[in-house]
Amino acid sequence: MASTRFNALNHVLNRKKTEPIFNNKPISESFGSNVFNLGTMKKYLTPEAYNSVIQAINHGTKINEPVADQIATAMKIWAMSKKVTHYTHWFQPLTGGTAEKHDAFFEPDHMGGTIEKFEGKLLIQQEPDASSFPSGGIRNTFEARGYTAWDPTSPAFIIGRTLCIPTIFVAYTGEALDYKTPLLRALHAVDQAAVDVCRYFDPNVKKVNATLGWEQEYFLVDSALFNARPDLVLTGRALIGQSPAKGQQLDDHYFGSIPERVLHFMHELEQECYLLGIPVKTRHNEVAPGQYELAPVFEECNISVDHNSLLMDVMDKVARRHHFRVLLHEKPFAEINGSGKHNNWSLATDTGKNLLSPGETPESNLQFLAFFINTIKAMDTYGDLVRASIACAGNDHRLGANEAPPAIISVFIGSQLTQLLNDLEEMKFLTSSQSDDKKSNQRLNVVEKVPEIRLDNTDRNRTSPFAFTGNKFELRAVGSSSNCAEPMTVLNTIVAQQLKDFKNAVDVMLEFGVRKEEAMFSVLKEYIKSSKNVRFEGDGYSDEWLKIAESRGLKNVKTTPYALGFYVTDSALDLFEKNEVMSRVESMARHHIQLEKYQMRIQIESRVLGDLAGNHIVPAAVKYQNTLIENVKALKDTLEESDYRKVAQEQVELIKEISERVSSIIADKEAMIEARKGINKTEDIREKATAYCDEVKPYLDSIRYQVDKLEMLVDDDLWPLPKYRELLYSK
């Protein structure tokens, strides 16, 4: 049995170095060359078609079929100039990955030959089989029809010899079956709401874009070792494994010199990203051994989400070429850092202003404070929804330790901004020297009393789920395997609703003759007071915070099935519906899909662990135990009784310990199987998911505990699976 492990290690030792392919050109020359971006459109499209695309991007206007024909023809000509032969509608179904069905450009000419053809109707809409994608009960299994529809706001791109066209994916009945559709609706909602508030300050603002800059953490494992671990292959994480003596405690991997083989992988990955217009800028070693990170510059939120989904596909392909496998699981290895996908979010106007960047003038500061305070208020009101948006089986292992924020949703803003909000609440910026007959005008001048706010106003807090970092908020709780669209849909929706509430409150005061600045300040002051509970500046890992959070009424929901329940409260359903982000049918369907996904993941992990324990670990332990028994027998036959008792006692105790641990593993494995059998009879998906969480998941921990103890007892030559030290350090 040990041969599989040692054969894998030999593959690593004998691995020939894979050199990256360098094009030796500046990034600027190749960046976006495989993207049908605005620059390329201007070259290939007529002015009419180009302007139609611009109007669709900026104002959501529809592109008619004759213009779509022009665009499709131009896309085809451009793509064929790059040796492309096929096209596909590229979409993001609720499986968590991406999907594509390739069609060739050619059509028979009915004379025995073919012609290359791509029409506007094929660009705008296609009909993939929807029956095998999750629908949450929206569609019956036998009802297969679904539609993909072109998203002109995200440019088409080329992978290999295929033109990929980003699209939404909806059911025959019109409900969204993907991540992109609700995101686009949420972005439209926050755009409208933010523009309305911006016009208090600048009537020239016509559009506000949500921006996103994600930071992608991941692990790299040699492909030979990966293939020798069934748990990594089938679940993405090591279900068993004793932590090595040296893990991350020395912090020597973090920002350290990147291993040469890993650097070659990074070089090629970056070149692929540049061709696709993904603006990756930063790379470095992360905290845990074998863990890395890359990050792009900010982009418009929809495009950024598409780029992250595309990146995850490209990472896997490039890694395989370098004999690596990428692990995007949130906690692939116990007791060391997990992997997140930090979502840095802000709002930017078409006039070039970042609404969450403090300005240099008091007027700008008031605008900043309006959006800053409203975002905090949104998190206070709808924090439970944000918790639901980052819930998944992998994130349950990650949240609350090793630089991952806790499951309690709170906002960190730093000491300077905390003091500023406290002072604004208490009116400390008003001068006391004014006479009584002028005190009624003090609020009118408050905008002039707001002090300058520095960009980097505080240190960063790695234990905060939602932290202000100078000119943006950073949602640190998103899992590394997640689609960014889900938390971004929630965040933009709750901010949109909060901005609408703010404008309504201000407008009511304006109708009563209150001056604009005074009205805004009065409403913001109430928001500062009412949102204090969600603000926390301390250590999110501390026991003190658990007590404080409980006293404030903040929920600490640590597991996915319970967190997902926040999606289907009446307030959540109403929120999505009135902002036209998701209908009640769509919301309920997604809740069903996420519960089902969680239940199936725990079920798969349970079955894989049962196989590993029964077919790999127990036989290895018994084999070593038999060796010890034979040795003890030999000692008894060889030594005098008194000498035998002295030298054999430790081996006898070891035999007993192995026997006890093996018995415990077998008993827990059988109990786990029986628990699954009982739960699988349950029809209600919520009950089934919570039962898997409460009744099956604990066996994963108890079996692992015994297996990991055996790993420290059994002869290394007999241990059948690559160990942590090999998985993490073999580069």
For each residue, the residues with C-beta under 8 A, 3 or more apart:
1: 4 616 619 620 623 718 720
2: 5 6 620 717 718 719 720
3: 6 7
4: 1 7 8 228 720 721
5: 2 8 9 228 719 720 721 722
6: 2 3 9 10
7: 3 4 10 11 224 228
8: 4 5 11 12 222 224 225 227 228 722
9: 5 6 12 13 224 225 722 726 730
10: 6 7 13 14
11: 7 8 14 15 222 224
12: 8 9 15 222 224 225 726 730
13: 9 10
14: 10 11
15: 11 12 222 224 323
16:
17: 260 261 264
18: 261 264 321 322 323
19: 264
20: 264 265 267 268 271
21: 268 271
22: 267 271
23: 30 271
24:
25: 29 30
26: 29 30
27: 30 31 274
28: 31
29: 25 26 33
30: 23 25 26 27 33 271 274 275
31: 27 28 274 275 277 279
32: 35 37 39 40 274 275 276 277
33: 29 30 275
34: 82 157 158 159 275 276 277
35: 32 40 155 156 157 158 275 276 277
36: 40 41 44 75 78 79 155 156 157
37: 32 40 41 155 277
38: 41 42 53 54 155
39: 32 42 43
40: 32 35 36 37 43 44 78
41: 36 37 38 44 45 49 50 53 74
42: 38 39 45 50
43: 39 40
44: 36 40 41 74 75 77 78
45: 41 42 49 50 53 70 71 74
46: 49 50 70
47: 50 51
48: 51 52 67 70
49: 41 45 46 52 53 67 70 71 74
50: 41 42 45 46 47 53 54
51: 47 48 54 55
52: 48 49 55 56 61 63 64 67 71
53: 38 41 45 49 50 56 57 63 71 152
54: 38 50 51 57 58
55: 51 52 58 59 61
56: 52 53 59 60 61 62 63 152 153
57: 53 54 152 153
58: 54 55 207 350
59: 55 56
60: 56 188
61: 52 55 56
62: 56
63: 52 53 56 67 68 71 124 152
64: 52 67 68
65: 68 69 120 121 124
66: 69 70 120
67: 48 49 52 63 64 70 71 120
68: 63 64 65 71 72 120 121 123 124
69: 65 66 72 73 119 120
70: 45 46 48 49 66 67 73 74 120
71: 45 49 52 53 63 67 68 74 75 120 123
72: 68 69 75 76 118 119 120 122 123
73: 69 70 76 77 118
74: 41 44 45 49 70 71 77 78
75: 36 44 71 72 78 79 87 118 123 156 163 165
76: 72 73 79 80 87 105 116 117 118 163
77: 44 73 74 80 81
78: 36 40 44 74 75 81 82
79: 36 75 76 82 84 87 158 163
80: 76 77 83 84 85 105 116
81: 77 78
82: 34 78 79 158
83: 80 161
84: 79 80 87 105 158 161 162 163
85: 80 104 105 161 162
86: 102 103 104 105 161 162 163
87: 75 76 79 84 102 103 105 118 122 162 163 164 165
88: 100 101 102 103 162 163 164 165
89: 100 101 126 128 148 150 165 167
90: 98 99 100 164 165 166 167
91: 98 99 100 128 148 166 167 168 169 178 180
92: 97 98 99 169 178 179 180 309 483 485
93: 97 99 133 134 169 177 178 179
94: 133 134 136 177 178 179 590 593
95: 99 133 134
96: 481 482 483 597
97: 92 93 312 313
98: 90 91 92 309 310 313
99: 90 91 92 93 95 128 133 169
100: 88 89 90 91 162 164
101: 88 89 126 128
102: 86 87 88 162
103: 86 87 88 122
104: 85 86
105: 76 80 84 85 86 87 116 117 118
106: 114 115 116 117
107: 114 115 116 117
108: 113 114
109: 112 113 114 115
110:
111:
112: 109
113: 108 109
114: 106 107 108 109
115: 106 107 109
116: 76 80 105 106 107
117: 76 105 106 107
118: 72 73 75 76 87 105 122 123
119: 69 72 122 123
120: 65 66 67 68 69 70 71 72 123 124
121: 65 68 124 125
122: 72 87 103 118 119 125 126
123: 68 71 72 75 118 119 120 150 165
124: 63 65 68 120 121 149 150
125: 121 122 147 148 149 150
126: 89 101 122 147 148 167
127: 145 146 147 148
128: 89 91 99 101 146 148 169
129: 132 144 146
130: 133 135 139 143 144 145 146 169 171 172 177
131: 139 141 142 143 144
132: 129
133: 93 94 95 99 130 146 169 177
134: 93 94 95 177 593 596 597
135: 130 138 139 171 177 589 593
136: 94 588 589 590 591 592 593 596
137: 588 589 592
138: 135 171 173 175 177 585 586 589
139: 130 131 135 143 146 171 172 173
140: 143
141: 131
142: 131
143: 130 131 139 140 172
144: 129 130 131
145: 127 130 171 172
146: 127 128 129 130 133 139 169 170 171 172 177
147: 125 126 127 169 170 171 172
148: 89 91 125 126 127 128 167 168 169
149: 124 125 167 168 170
150: 89 123 124 125 165 166 167
151: 154 166 167 168 180 184 302
152: 53 56 57 63
153: 56 57 184 300 302 303
154: 151 166 302 303 306
155: 35 36 37 38 166 277 303
156: 35 36 75 163 164 165 166
157: 34 35 36 163 164 276 277 310
158: 34 35 79 82 84 161 162 163 164
159: 34 162 164 276
160:
161: 83 84 85 86 158
162: 84 85 86 87 88 100 102 158 159
163: 75 76 79 84 86 87 88 156 157 158
164: 87 88 90 100 156 157 158 159
165: 75 87 88 89 90 123 150 156
166: 90 91 150 151 154 155 156 180 306
167: 89 90 91 126 148 149 150 151 180
168: 91 148 149 151 176 178 180 181 184
169: 91 92 93 99 128 130 133 146 147 148 176 177 178 180 181
170: 146 147 149 174 175 176 177 178 181
171: 130 135 138 139 145 146 147 174 175 176 177
172: 130 139 143 145 146 147
173: 138 139
174: 170 171
175: 138 170 171 583 585 586 589
176: 168 169 170 171 181 182 582 586
177: 93 94 130 133 134 135 138 146 169 170 171 181
178: 91 92 93 94 168 169 170 181
179: 92 93 94 182 183 305 483 485 486 489
180: 91 92 151 166 167 168 169 183 184 302 305 306 485
181: 168 169 170 176 177 178 184 185
182: 176 179 185 186 485 489 576 581 582 586
183: 179 180 186 187 301 302 305 485 488 489 492
184: 151 153 168 180 181 187 188 302
185: 181 182 188 189 489 579 580 581 582
186: 182 183 189 190 488 489 490 492 493 496 579 581
187: 183 184 190 191 209 210 301 302 492
188: 60 184 185 191 192 580
189: 185 186 192 193 492 493 496 497 579 580 581
190: 186 187 193 194 208 210 347 492 493 495 496 499
191: 187 188 194 195 207 208 209 210
192: 188 189 195 196 496
193: 189 190 196 197 495 496 497 499 500 503
194: 190 191 197 198 208 347 355 371 495 496 499
195: 191 192 198 199 205 206 207 208
196: 192 193 199 499 500 503
197: 193 194 200 370 371 374 499 502 503
198: 194 195 201 202 205 208 349 355 367
199: 195 196 202 203 205
200: 197 367 370 506 516 520
201: 198 363 366 367
202: 198 199 205 349 351 353
203: 199
204: 351
205: 195 198 199 202 208 349 350 351
206: 195 350
207: 58 191 195 349 350
208: 190 191 194 195 198 205 347 348 349 350 355
209: 187 191 300 301 347 348 349 350
210: 187 190 191 300 301 345 346 347 488 492
211: 298 299 300 301 304 345 346 347 348 354 472
212: 298 299 300 301 304 305 343 344 345 484 488
213: 295 296 297 298 299 304 343 344 472
214: 295 296 304 308 341 342 343 344 478 484
215: 282 293 294 295 340 341 342 344
216: 293 294 295 308 311 312 341 480
217: 286 291 292 293 339 340 341 480
218: 291 292 293 315 326 327 328 339 480
219: 288 290 291 292 326 327 332 333 339
220: 262 265 290 292 319 324 325 326 327 731
221: 225 226 232 290 324 325 327 727
222: 8 11 12 15 225 226 323 324 325 727 730 731
223: 226 227 320 323 324 325
224: 7 8 9 11 12 15 227 228 323
225: 8 9 12 221 222 228 229 722 726 727 730
226: 221 222 223 229 232 233 325
227: 8 223 224 233
228: 4 5 7 8 224 225 721 722
229: 225 226 232 233 238 721 722 727
230: 233 234 608 611 612
231: 234 235 237 238 239 240 605 608 609 612
232: 221 226 229 235 236 237 238 325 327 332 727
233: 226 227 229 230
234: 230 231 604 608
235: 231 232 239 329 601 604 605 608
236: 232 327 328 329 332 394 481
237: 231 232 327 329 331 332 333 394 397 605
238: 229 231 232 241 332 333 334 724 727
239: 231 235 605 608 609 612 700 704
240: 231 609 612 613 617 703 704 707 708 711 721
241: 238 333 334 708 711 721 723 724 727
242: 708 709 711 712 723 724
243: 247 333 334 335 336 724
244: 247 723 724 725 728 729
245: 725
246: 249 250 289 725
247: 243 244 288 289 335 336 728
248: 251 253 254 287 288 289 336 337
249: 246
250: 246
251: 248 254 287
252: 256
253: 248 256 285 286 287 288 289 291
254: 248 251 285 286 287
255: 284 285
256: 252 253 285
257: 285
258: 262 263 266 283 284 285 292
259: 262 263 731
260: 17 263 264
261: 17 18 264 265 322 731
262: 220 258 259 265 266 292 324 731
263: 258 259 260 266 267
264: 17 18 19 20 260 261 267 268 322
265: 20 220 261 262 268 269 318 319 322 324
266: 258 262 263 269 270 283 292 294
267: 20 22 263 264 270 271
268: 20 21 264 265 271 272 318 321 322
269: 265 266 272 273 280 294 314 315 318 319
270: 266 267 273 274 280 283 294
271: 20 21 22 23 30 267 268 274 275
272: 268 269 275 276 314 318
273: 269 270 276 278 279 280 311 314
274: 27 30 31 32 270 271 277 278 280
275: 30 31 32 33 34 35 271 272
276: 32 34 35 157 159 272 273 307 310 314
277: 31 32 34 35 37 155 157 274 307
278: 273 274 296 307 310 311
279: 31 273 296 297 299
280: 269 270 273 274 283 294 295 296 311
281: 295 296 297
282: 215 293 294 295
283: 258 266 270 280 292 293 294
284: 255 258 292 293
285: 253 254 255 256 257 258 291 292 293
286: 217 253 254 291 292 293 337 339
287: 248 251 253 254 291 336 337 402 403
288: 219 247 248 253 291 333 336 337 402 728
289: 246 247 248 253 336 728 729
290: 219 220 221 727 728 729 731
291: 217 218 219 253 285 286 287 288 336 337 339
292: 217 218 219 220 258 262 266 283 284 285 286
293: 215 216 217 218 282 283 284 285 286
294: 215 216 266 269 270 280 282 283
295: 213 214 215 216 280 281 282
296: 213 214 278 279 280 281 299 304 307
297: 213 279 281
298: 211 212 213 304 344 346
299: 211 212 213 279 296 303 304 307
300: 153 209 210 211 212 303 304
301: 183 187 209 210 211 212 304 305 345 488 492
302: 151 153 154 180 183 184 187 305 306
303: 153 154 155 299 300 306 307
304: 211 212 213 214 296 298 299 300 301 307 308 484
305: 179 180 183 212 301 302 308 309 483 484 485 488
306: 154 166 180 302 303 309 310
307: 276 277 278 296 299 303 304 310 311
308: 214 216 304 305 311 312 341 483 484
309: 92 98 305 306 312 313 483 484
310: 98 157 276 278 306 307 313 314
311: 216 273 278 280 307 308 314 315
312: 97 216 308 309 315 316 328 481
313: 97 98 309 310 316 317
314: 269 272 273 276 310 311 317 318
315: 218 269 311 312 318 319 326
316: 312 313 319 320 325 326
317: 313 314 320 321
318: 265 268 269 272 314 315 321 322
319: 220 265 269 315 316 322 324 325 326
320: 223 316 317 323 324 325
321: 18 268 317 318
322: 18 261 264 265 268 318 319
323: 15 18 222 223 224 320
324: 220 221 222 223 262 265 319 320
325: 220 221 222 223 226 232 316 319 320
326: 218 219 220 315 316 319
327: 218 219 220 221 232 236 237 332 339
328: 218 236 312 339 480 481
329: 235 236 237 332 339 394 480 481
330: 338 339 340 392 394 395 397 398 479 480 481
331: 237 334 338 339 394 397 398
332: 219 232 236 237 238 327 329 338 339
333: 219 237 238 241 243 288 336 724 727 728
334: 238 241 243 331 397 704
335: 243 247
336: 243 247 248 287 288 289 291 333 402 728
337: 248 286 287 288 291 402 403 404
338: 330 331 332 394 397 398 402 404 480
339: 217 218 219 286 291 327 328 329 330 331 332 398 479 480
340: 215 217 330 398 404 476 477 478 479 480
341: 214 215 216 217 308 478 479 480 482 484
342: 214 215 474 475 476 478
343: 212 213 214 474 475 478 484 487 488 491
344: 212 213 214 215 298 469 472 473 474 475
345: 210 211 212 301 472 473 474 475 488 491
346: 210 211 298 354 355 356 357 471 472 473
347: 190 194 208 209 210 211 354 355 356 371 495
348: 208 209 211 352 353 354 355
349: 198 202 205 207 208 209 352 353 355
350: 58 205 206 207 208 209
351: 202 204 205
352: 348 349
353: 202 348 349 357
354: 211 346 347 348 357 471 472
355: 194 198 208 346 347 348 349 367 368 371
356: 346 347 368 371 372 375 468 471 472 473
357: 346 353 354 368 455 470 471
358: 364 365 368 452 453 454 455 457 471
359: 363 364 365 367 368
360: 364 452
361: 364 365
362: 365 366 447 448 449 450
363: 201 359 366 367 447
364: 358 359 360 361 367 368
365: 358 359 361 362 368 369 447 450 451 452 453
366: 201 362 363 369 370 447 450 517 520 521
367: 198 200 201 355 359 363 364 370 371
368: 355 356 357 358 359 364 365 371 372 453
369: 365 366 372 373 424 450 524
370: 197 200 366 367 373 374 502 520 524
371: 194 197 347 355 356 367 368 374 375 499
372: 356 368 369 375 376 417 468
373: 369 370 376 377 421 524 527 528 531
374: 197 370 371 377 378 495 498 499 502 524 527
375: 356 371 372 378 379 473 495 498
376: 372 373 379 380 411 413 527 531 534 535
377: 373 374 380 381 498 502 527 530 531
378: 374 375 381 382 494 495 497 498
379: 375 376 382 383 386 409 411 466 494 531 534
380: 376 377 383 411 530 531 533 534
381: 377 378 494 498 531
382: 378 379 385 386 490 494 497 572 575
383: 379 380 386 387 409 410 534 554
384: 387 388 409 555 557 566 569 572
385: 382 388 389 490 494 566 567 572 575
386: 379 382 383 389 390 409 465 466 475 477 487 490 491 494
387: 383 384 390 391 407 409 477 555 557 563 566
388: 384 385 391 490 563 564 565 566 567 572
389: 385 386 486 487 489 490 491
390: 386 387 395 475 477 478 479 482 486 487
391: 387 388 395 396 560 563 564 594
392: 330 395 396 479 481 482 560 594 597 598
393: 396 397 560 597 598 601 602 605
394: 236 237 329 330 331 338 397 398 479 480 481
395: 330 390 391 392 398 399 477 479 482 560
396: 391 392 393 399 558 559 560
397: 237 330 331 334 338 393 394
398: 330 331 338 339 340 394 395 401 402 404 479
399: 395 396 404 405 406 407 477 558
400: 404 405 406 407 541 558
401: 398 404 541
402: 287 288 336 337 338 398
403: 287 337 462 463
404: 337 338 340 398 399 400 401 476 477
405: 399 400 462 463 464 465 476 477 540
406: 399 400 463 465 540 541 545 556
407: 387 399 400 556 557 558 563
408: 465 540 545 546 549 554 555 556
409: 379 383 384 386 387 465 466 477 534 554 555
410: 383 464 465 466 534 535 536 540 549 554
411: 376 379 380 464 466 467 468 534 535 536
412: 461 464 466 467 468 535 536 537
413: 376 417 418 421 458 467 468 535 537
414: 417 418 457 458 459 461 468 537
415: 418 419 458 537
416: 419 420 453 454 457 458
417: 372 413 414 420 421 453 457 458 468
418: 413 414 415 421 422 535 537
419: 415 416 422 423
420: 416 417 423 424 450 451 453
421: 373 413 417 418 424 425 528
422: 418 419 425 426
423: 419 420 426 428 429
424: 369 420 421 427 428 429 450 521 524 525 528
425: 421 422 525 528 529
426: 422 423
427: 424 430 442
428: 423 424
429: 423 424 446 449 450 451
430: 427 434 442 443 446 449
431: 434 442 449
432:
433:
434: 430 431 438 439 442
435: 438 439
436: 439
437: 440
438: 434 435 441 442
439: 434 435 436 442
440: 437
441: 438 444 445
442: 427 430 431 434 438 439 445 446
443: 430 446 517 518 521 522
444: 441 515 517 518
445: 441 442 448 449
446: 429 430 442 443 449 450 517 518 521
447: 362 363 365 366 450 517 521
448: 362 445
449: 362 429 430 431 445 446
450: 362 365 366 369 420 424 429 446 447 453
451: 365 420 429
452: 358 360 365
453: 358 365 368 416 417 420 450 457
454: 358 416 457
455: 357 358 470 471
456: 470
457: 358 414 416 417 453 454 470
458: 413 414 415 416 417 468
459: 414
460: 467 469
461: 412 414 464 467 537 540
462: 403 405 476
463: 403 405 406 539 540 541
464: 405 410 411 412 461 467 476 536 540
465: 386 405 406 408 409 410 475 476 477 540
466: 379 386 409 410 411 412 473 474 475 476 477
467: 411 412 413 460 461 464 473 474 476
468: 356 372 411 412 413 414 417 458 472 473 474
469: 344 460 472 473 474
470: 357 455 456 457
471: 346 354 356 357 358 455
472: 211 213 344 345 346 354 356 468 469
473: 344 345 346 356 375 466 467 468 469
474: 342 343 344 345 466 467 468 469
475: 342 343 344 345 386 390 465 466 478 487 491
476: 340 342 404 405 462 464 465 466 467
477: 340 386 387 390 395 399 404 405 409 465 466
478: 214 340 341 342 343 390 475 482 484 487
479: 330 339 340 341 390 392 394 395 398 482
480: 216 217 218 328 329 330 338 339 340 341 394
481: 96 236 312 328 329 330 392 394
482: 96 341 390 392 395 478 479 486 487
483: 92 96 179 305 308 309 486
484: 212 214 304 305 308 309 341 343 478 487 488
485: 92 179 180 182 183 305 488 489
486: 179 389 390 482 483 489 490
487: 343 386 389 390 475 478 482 484 490 491
488: 183 186 210 212 301 305 343 345 484 485 491 492
489: 179 182 183 185 186 389 485 486 492 493 581
490: 186 382 385 386 388 389 486 487 493 494
491: 343 345 386 389 475 487 488 494 495
492: 183 186 187 189 190 210 301 488 489 495 496
493: 186 189 190 489 490 496 497 575 576 579 581
494: 378 379 381 382 385 386 490 491 497 498 575
495: 190 193 194 347 374 375 378 491 492 498 499
496: 186 189 190 192 193 194 492 493 499 500 579
497: 189 193 378 382 493 494 500 501 575 578 579
498: 374 375 377 378 381 494 495 501 502
499: 190 193 194 196 197 371 374 495 496 502 503
500: 193 196 496 497 503 504
501: 497 498 504 505
502: 197 370 374 377 498 499 505 506 523 524 527
503: 193 196 197 499 500 506 507
504: 500 501 507 508
505: 501 502 508 509 523
506: 200 502 503 509 510 516 519 520 523
507: 503 504 510 511
508: 504 505 511 512
509: 505 506 512 514 518 519 522 523
510: 506 507 513 514 516 519
511: 507 508
512: 508 509
513: 510
514: 509 510 518 519 522
515: 444 518 519
516: 200 506 510 519 520
517: 366 443 444 446 447 520 521
518: 443 444 446 509 514 515 521 522
519: 506 509 510 514 515 516 522 523
520: 200 366 370 506 516 517 523 524
521: 366 424 443 446 447 517 518 524 525
522: 443 509 514 518 519 525 526
523: 502 505 506 509 519 520 526 527
524: 369 370 373 374 424 502 520 521 527 528
525: 424 425 521 522 528 529
526: 522 523 529 530
527: 373 374 376 377 502 523 524 530 531
528: 373 421 424 425 524 525 531 532
529: 425 525 526 532
530: 377 380 526 527
531: 373 376 377 379 380 381 527 528 534 535
532: 528 529 535
533: 380 552 553 554
534: 376 379 380 383 409 410 411 531 554
535: 376 410 411 412 413 418 531 532
536: 410 411 412 464 540 545 548 549
537: 412 413 414 415 418 461
538: 542 544 545
539: 463 542 544 545
540: 405 406 408 410 461 463 464 465 536 545
541: 400 401 406 463 545
542: 538 539 545 546
543: 546 547
544: 538 539 547 548
545: 406 408 536 538 539 540 541 542 548 549
546: 408 542 543 549 550 556
547: 543 544 550 551
548: 536 544 545 551 552
549: 408 410 536 545 546 552 554 556
550: 546 547 553 554 556
551: 547 548
552: 533 548 549
553: 533 550
554: 383 408 409 410 533 534 549 550
555: 384 387 408 409
556: 406 407 408 546 549 550
557: 384 387 407 562 563 566
558: 396 399 400 407 562
559: 396 562 563 693
560: 391 392 393 395 396 563 564 594 598 689 693
561: 564 565 595 598 686 689 690 692 693
562: 557 558 559 565 690 693
563: 387 388 391 407 557 559 560 566
564: 388 391 560 561 567 568 591 594 595 598 689
565: 388 561 562 568 569 686
566: 384 385 387 388 557 563 569 572
567: 385 388 564 572 587 590 591 594
568: 564 565 572 573 587 588 591
569: 384 565 566 572 573
570: 573 574
571: 574 575
572: 382 384 385 388 566 567 568 569 575 576 587
573: 568 569 570 576 577 584 587 588
574: 570 571 577 578
575: 382 385 493 494 497 571 572 578 579
576: 182 493 572 573 579 581 582 583 586 587
577: 573 574 580 581 582 583 584 587
578: 497 574 575
579: 185 186 189 493 496 497 575 576
580: 185 188 189 577
581: 182 185 186 189 489 493 576 577
582: 176 182 185 576 577 586 587 590
583: 175 576 577 586 587
584: 573 577 587 588
585: 138 175 588 589
586: 138 175 176 182 576 582 583 589 590
587: 567 568 572 573 576 577 582 583 584 590 591
588: 136 137 568 573 584 585 591 592
589: 135 136 137 138 175 585 586 592 593
590: 94 136 567 582 586 587 593 594
591: 136 564 567 568 587 588 594 595
592: 136 137 588 589 595 596 685
593: 94 134 135 136 589 590 596 597
594: 391 392 560 564 567 590 591 597 598
595: 561 564 591 592 598 599 685 686 688 689
596: 134 136 592 593 599 600 685 689
597: 96 134 392 393 593 594 600 601
598: 392 393 560 561 564 594 595 601 602 689 692 693
599: 595 596 602 603 685 688 689 692
600: 596 597 603 604
601: 235 393 597 598 604 605
602: 393 598 599 605 606 692 693 696 697 700
603: 599 600 606 607 676 692 696
604: 234 235 600 601 607 608
605: 231 235 237 239 393 601 602 608 609 700
606: 602 603 609 610 672 676 696 699 700
607: 603 604 610 611
608: 230 231 234 235 239 604 605 611 612
609: 231 239 240 605 606 612 613 700 703 704
610: 606 607 613 614 669 672 673
611: 230 607 608 614 615 616
612: 230 231 239 240 608 609 615 616 617 707 721
613: 240 609 610 616 617 618 665 666 669 703 707
614: 610 611 617 618 666 669
615: 611 612 618 619
616: 1 611 612 613 619 620 720 721
617: 240 612 613 614 620 621 665 707 710 720 721
618: 613 614 615 621 622 662 665 666
619: 1 615 616 622 623 720
620: 1 2 616 617 623 624 714 718 719 720
621: 617 618 624 625 658 661 662 710 713 714
622: 618 619 625 626 662
623: 1 619 620 626 627 718
624: 620 621 627 628 658 713 714 715 718
625: 621 622 628 629 655 658 659 662
626: 622 623 629 630
627: 623 624 630 631 715
628: 624 625 631 632 651 654 655 658
629: 625 626 632 633 655
630: 626 627 633 634
631: 627 628 634 635 651
632: 628 629 635 636 648 651 652 655
633: 629 630 636 637
634: 630 631 637 638
635: 631 632 638 639 644 647 648 651
636: 632 633 639 644 648
637: 633 634
638: 634 635
639: 635 636 643 644 647 648
640: 643 644
641: 644 645
642: 645 646
643: 639 640 646 647
644: 635 636 639 640 641 647 648
645: 641 642 648 649
646: 642 643 649
647: 635 639 643 644 650
648: 632 635 636 639 644 645 651 652
649: 645 646 652 653
650: 647 653 654
651: 628 631 632 635 648 654 655
652: 632 648 649 655 656
653: 649 650 656 657
654: 628 650 651 657 658 713
655: 625 628 629 632 651 652 658 659
656: 652 653 659 660
657: 653 654 660 661 713
658: 621 624 625 628 654 655 661 662 710 713 714
659: 625 655 656 662 663
660: 656 657 663 664
661: 621 657 658 664 665 706 709 710 713
662: 618 621 622 625 658 659 665 666 710
663: 659 660 666 667
664: 660 661 667 668 702 706
665: 613 617 618 661 662 668 669 703 706 707 710
666: 613 614 618 662 663 669 670
667: 663 664 670 671
668: 664 665 671 672 699 702 703 706
669: 610 613 614 665 666 672 673 699 703
670: 666 667 673 674
671: 667 668 674 675 699
672: 606 610 668 669 675 676 696 699 703
673: 610 669 670 676 677
674: 670 671 677 678
675: 671 672 678 679 695 696 699
676: 603 606 672 673 679 680 692 696
677: 673 674 680 681
678: 674 675 681
679: 675 676 682 688 691 692 695 696
680: 676 677 688
681: 677 678
682: 679 687 688 691
683: 688
684: 687 688
685: 592 595 596 599 688 689
686: 561 565 595 689 690
687: 682 684 690 691
688: 595 599 679 680 682 683 684 685 691 692
689: 560 561 564 595 596 598 599 685 686 692 693
690: 561 562 686 687 693 694
691: 679 682 687 688 694 695 696
692: 561 598 599 602 603 676 679 688 689 695 696 697
693: 559 560 561 562 598 602 689 690 696 697
694: 690 691 697 698
695: 675 679 691 692 698
696: 602 603 606 672 675 676 679 691 692 693 699 700
697: 602 692 693 694 700 701
698: 694 695 701 702
699: 606 668 669 671 672 675 696 702 703
700: 239 602 605 606 609 696 697 703 704
701: 697 698 704 705
702: 664 668 698 699 705 706
703: 240 609 613 665 668 669 672 699 700 706 707
704: 239 240 334 609 700 701 707 708
705: 701 702 708 709
706: 661 664 665 668 702 703 709 710
707: 240 612 613 617 665 703 704 710 711
708: 240 241 242 704 705 711 712
709: 242 661 705 706 712 713
710: 617 621 658 661 662 665 706 707 713 714
711: 240 241 242 707 708 714 719 723
712: 242 708 709
713: 621 624 654 657 658 661 709 710
714: 620 621 624 658 710 711 718 719
715: 624 627 718 719
716: 719
717: 2
718: 1 2 620 623 624 714 715
719: 2 5 620 711 714 715 716 723
720: 1 2 4 5 616 617 619 620
721: 4 5 228 229 240 241 612 616 617
722: 5 8 9 225 228 229 726 727
723: 241 242 244 711 719 726 727
724: 238 241 242 243 244 333 727 728
725: 244 245 246 728 729
726: 9 12 225 722 723 729 730
727: 221 222 225 229 232 238 241 290 333 722 723 724 730
728: 244 247 288 289 290 333 336 724 725
729: 244 289 290 725 726
730: 9 12 222 225 726 727
731: 220 222 259 261 262 290
